[in-house]
């Protein structure tokens, strides 16, 4: 074997230096298929050798704790790849001859062998050895047409082909087992970072995952040609918008005796001078710009103290743009008024064109509907908004975007 492998290595080395550009298209494709078959056959040889090394205890004799650890050092593999190699070698060793022949013949690759091995094990346990033997031929035929990923999906219905009398019962049992695993494994972890941010990790069951996607997917599309957020940032903002919508409904249970709400505490004088930071009821600090933006959000209840600490507005709902005024705002703007945005009214906040802390009044002439993203954008960018001569909002872009600063409007929400 050593001599044959040496000869094969020389032949492969000669192919590496050969001029592929000189091949005709037919010969190029033929050579590609031949190289792939050779790769699978060499993989089969490698697995046979790994299985023999593992069976002999070579790794232990060389002082390694396991064959995987020995392979990691000997072949400079990652430990995960080394473990998979040992596992696959055992799978191939116990697989029916048809699977080994398919790999050595170049008809399947090592990942397909892994899928076939897993599927056959399941069929054997569910329907017995006769059905498992039938499954081998079906799976090898499928492997000639489908990659490992699709082969695994098709394998979930293999019993329909080799043991139809138990297929429905087995599929129902598998579905119930998957549902049970999902219920057992479901969790969400919230870890607070030193700077006040949260790291979310977890696993959602199928139903919760569907609900989350239904809620945030419509909000994750770019809001316009100027939207430079990454997909991850858009998902973040969509989740924040869903939370704001839930807070706005008023249907959440009370928390600590109060309705669910975000409370920001700041000095009134510093707020009006745009200098002071604010504190959430969690103790975390917010920048002055963020405080001013939250203060004009109709779904946020500001808790404001005077300079001497006396309460001016604490514990009292202060919904700045609600009731008939909000209904009039919705009738006028029809949704987020920022140019190119298609967010509907229920995802929008009422924004004061002239901030109420600067003396702006709460009226239709001083309000505009903005979605969460564009509300933040307007507070933290050089865009400005005003009402045009017809009473509808128009936005002035910054000079770096449009030196002429031609006013722009949202034409998505058609008005009659």
Buried (B, 14 or more C-beta within 10 A) or exposed (E): EEEEEEEBEEEEEEEEEEEEEEBEEEEEEEBEEEEEBBEBBBBBBBBBEBBEBBEEEBBEEEEBEBBBBBBBEBEEBEEEEBBBBBBBBBBBBEBBEBBBBBBBEBBBBBBBBBBBBEBBBBBBEBBEEEBBBBBBBBBBEBBEEBEBEEBBEBBEEBBEBBBEEBBEEBBEEBEEEEEEEBEEEBEEEEEEEEEEEEEEEEBBBEEBEEEBEEBBEEBBEEBBEBBEBEEEEBBBBBBBBBEBBBBBEEEEEEEEEEEBBBBBBBBBEBBBEEEBBBBBEEEEEBEBEBBBBBBBBBBBBBBBBEEEEEEEBBEEEBBBBBEEBBEBBBEBBBBBBBBBBBBBBEBBBBBBBBBBBEEBEBEBEBBBBBBBBBBBBBBEEEBBBEBEEEEBBBBBBEEEEEEEEEBBBBEBBEEE
